[in-house]
Amino acid sequence: MKNMILSVLLSVVMTEATTAPTPNIVYVPNSSRSWSKTVISGDANYDNTVNIADAVLLQKYMSSGEFDGNVSCFDINSDGIIDSFDMILMRQAVINQKEPVEHIYAVDMLNSAESIPESGRVLTNVPEVSAYLSEFIPDTAEIQTYLDKYNDDFFENNNLILMPFNQKYGRGVFYNVSSVGKIRPKRSRGLNDDIFIALEAEYGAYRVLYPITDTKLLIQAGVPKNEVNSGDNVSVYDSYEVKTDMEAVSYTSPDNKQEICITQETIGDLSDIRVFLKNNKISYKALTFLTSYGDKPFTADGEWSVDENGNNVFSNGTTYSLIWYDDHVIINHQVENERWEYVSVTFDSDVVV
């Protein structure tokens, strides 16, 4: 019903409530400075080998389109298409028990780069890596870490794809590599392929909680030599969709000890409202899910006052008010017309993060 709060998402304490469920933690400024993963082509069930079980999953996917995982593992020849050629290679791998083909993916924060090129590069030896990184990394010690990682032994069987990337939100690494593939508009001998690196973002639905940054990342993909050529063009596919209608407003208690963040997103004629409590410097605790009808009720505008009981109140006087207590805050918001709803949330201090 319109005049009721839709659901209790996580840890909400109404005035009448006696217990609360375990709260969910929403990590925001990620402290990780790198990410890495080794992917085996054709390993659909992630048991680090390619066997008949993987072939069965590929056959099922090709016949029904059903697969509970990342379908890029089925693109064994990395041509951007999952077809009978991949099934042939899968069967050959199962019958001949060849060594699994590994793709080595990594994402690092760049420490010294002030600007980065817009295009990536396929590199085939150590000198090429050194020359390319020197174009945008001024710190020779930082370059050396990649020369140690991608040495002559690495290039015996692999080529290296490097792609600088500008991350706009969040401190730390919030992207990982989901797959590397090729786009071949023309299958003609002598033409190079367009390589795309598919990225996955880890922001969740609450990108607006993350600080705006200008973080330089280096996307890395080590692949077998027969899969990419030195002249191939490299681009990035970022699958993360920014919800431009979502807003975030933060409010701080009078003693500056507690901070809540309220996100609002318009969905049709409704406003989806989520309330978060800032746990510490690296996380938020999701508290509750509210709703409103029409415009988003929470704004950055407001004034402090004191109610008849001596409690501090922050309000814009029209669509919301926050009544602050020592251990909780009562959040009032306009639902529609002149009707209001309220919810009381506690400041739990014993949450482990």
Buried (B, 14 or more C-beta within 10 A) or exposed (E): EEEEBBEBBBBBBBEEEEEBEEBBBBBBBBEEBEBEEEBBBBBBBEEEBBBEBBBEBBEEBBEEEEBEEBBBBBBBBBBBEBEEEBBEBBBEBBEEEEEBBBBBBBBBBBEEBEEBEEEBBBBBBBEBBBEBBEEBBEEEEBBEEBBEBBEEEBBEBBBBBBBBBEBEBBBBBBBBBBBBBBBBEEEEEEEBBBBBBBBBBBBEEBBBBBEEBEBBBBBBBBBBEEBBEEEBBBEBEBEEEEEEEBBBBEBEBEEEEBBBBBBBBBEEEBBBBBBBBBBEEBBBBBBBBBBBBBEBBBBEEBEEEEEEEEBBBBBBEEBBBBBBBEEBBBBBBBBBEEEBBBBBBBBBEEBEE
